[in-house]
Amino acid sequence: MAQKISSKGWVVIPADIRKKYGLKPGDEVNVVDYGGVVSLVPVRSDPVRDTYGMLAGAGPLVSDLVDERRREREREDRRAGAGVADEA
């Protein structure tokens, strides 16, 4: 989505992007040069507070990791039983 730079160097951030990232009038962004790519990165005054509750309702992550590791081990065992070489 192309945007024009004004004579004052201003760029309009589209409403859907502002909403997605919770950007409001007065918020600050860092302008970052990634070697050919210019990005606007929101400045968070307190990253810990800003992310508080982000995973609420996601369930116990440890049990999810244990379940995923069990499924991974089962896949590895099936491959080993079928004589399939590791894909690496």
Secondary structure, 3 states (H helix, E strand, C coil): CCCCCCCCCCCCCCHHHHHHHCCCCCCCEEEEECCCCEEEEECCCCHHHHHCCCCCCCCCHHHHHHHHHHHHHHHHHHHHHHCCCCCC
